[in-house]
């Protein structure tokens, strides 16, 4: 699932961003949430859900392989996919933080 995640990440970071750049009114270097609209939120949450699909599937499949007696391979897949899932969640939280600043953050 790691190659799928990397492909989807590259796709959302380039092609999808440029496709949404005009309709959302964002500029190069912005995150999609900087559109500060419902469409921006829908796009950002949608991208996050799509990016989370591959690592979550990898964690589930890795856990199933471990339960069936797999050795180091399933554990490596489980750890790598869990790391990508956490990275994706961190990027979403960071996008929200960069867009809305620290005034509500704490």
C-alpha positions as CSV (number, residue, x, y, z in Angstrom):
1,X,0.0,0.0,0.0
2,X,3.0,2.3,0.4
3,X,3.4,2.8,-3.4
4,X,-0.3,3.5,-3.7
5,X,0.0,6.1,-1.0
6,X,3.0,7.7,-2.6
7,X,1.3,7.9,-5.9
8,X,-1.9,9.4,-4.4
9,X,0.1,11.9,-2.4
10,X,2.0,13.0,-5.5
11,X,-1.2,13.2,-7.5
12,X,-3.0,15.3,-4.9
13,X,0.0,17.5,-4.4
14,X,0.4,18.4,-8.0
15,X,-2.4,17.6,-10.4
16,X,-5.3,18.0,-8.0
17,X,-3.9,21.2,-6.5
18,X,-3.5,22.8,-9.9
19,X,-7.0,21.7,-10.9
20,X,-8.5,23.4,-7.8
21,X,-6.2,26.4,-7.8
22,X,-8.4,28.5,-10.1
23,X,-11.9,27.5,-8.8
24,X,-10.9,28.0,-5.2
25,X,-8.8,31.1,-5.7
26,X,-5.7,29.8,-4.0
27,X,-2.1,30.6,-5.1
28,X,1.1,28.6,-5.4
29,X,2.3,27.8,-1.9
30,X,-1.1,27.9,-0.3
31,X,-2.8,24.9,1.2
32,X,-6.3,24.1,-0.1
33,X,-7.9,25.2,3.2
34,X,-6.7,28.8,2.6
35,X,-9.6,29.2,0.3
36,X,-11.6,29.6,3.6
37,X,-14.7,28.2,2.0
38,X,-16.9,25.1,2.3
39,X,-15.4,23.9,-1.1
40,X,-11.9,24.2,0.4
41,X,-12.9,22.1,3.4
42,X,-14.7,19.5,1.3
43,X,-11.6,19.3,-1.0
44,X,-9.2,19.1,2.0
45,X,-11.2,16.5,3.9
46,X,-11.8,14.5,0.7
47,X,-8.1,14.4,-0.1
48,X,-7.3,13.4,3.4
49,X,-9.8,10.5,3.3
50,X,-8.4,9.3,0.0
51,X,-4.9,9.5,1.3
52,X,-5.8,7.6,4.5
53,X,-7.5,4.8,2.5
54,X,-4.3,3.1,1.4
55,X,-2.4,3.1,4.7
56,X,-5.5,2.1,6.7
57,X,-5.9,-0.8,4.3
58,X,-2.2,-1.6,4.8
59,X,-2.6,-1.6,8.5
60,X,-5.6,-3.9,8.4
61,X,-3.9,-6.3,5.9
62,X,-0.7,-6.3,7.9
63,X,-2.5,-7.1,11.1
64,X,-4.3,-10.0,9.4
65,X,-1.0,-11.3,8.1
66,X,0.5,-11.1,11.6
67,X,-2.4,-13.0,13.0
68,X,-1.8,-15.7,10.4
69,X,1.8,-16.1,11.5
70,X,3.7,-13.8,9.3
71,X,7.2,-12.8,10.4
72,X,9.1,-9.6,9.7
73,X,7.4,-8.6,6.5
74,X,3.9,-8.0,7.9
75,X,5.4,-6.1,10.8
76,X,7.3,-3.9,8.5
77,X,4.2,-3.2,6.4
78,X,2.2,-2.5,9.5
79,X,4.7,0.0,10.9
80,X,5.2,1.7,7.5
81,X,1.5,2.1,6.8
82,X,0.8,3.3,10.4
83,X,3.5,5.9,10.0
84,X,2.0,7.1,6.7
85,X,-1.5,7.3,8.3
86,X,-0.1,9.4,11.2
87,X,1.8,11.6,8.7
88,X,-1.4,12.2,6.8
89,X,-3.3,13.1,9.9
90,X,-0.5,15.4,11.0
91,X,-0.6,17.1,7.6
92,X,-4.3,17.7,7.9
93,X,-4.0,19.2,11.3
94,X,-1.0,21.3,10.2
95,X,-3.0,22.6,7.2
96,X,-5.8,23.7,9.6
97,X,-3.2,25.3,11.8
98,X,-1.5,27.2,9.0
99,X,-4.9,28.4,7.7
100,X,-6.5,29.6,10.8
101,X,-3.4,30.5,12.8
102,X,-2.8,30.1,16.5
103,X,-5.7,32.2,17.8
104,X,-7.9,29.2,18.3
105,X,-5.1,26.6,18.7
106,X,-4.4,27.3,22.3
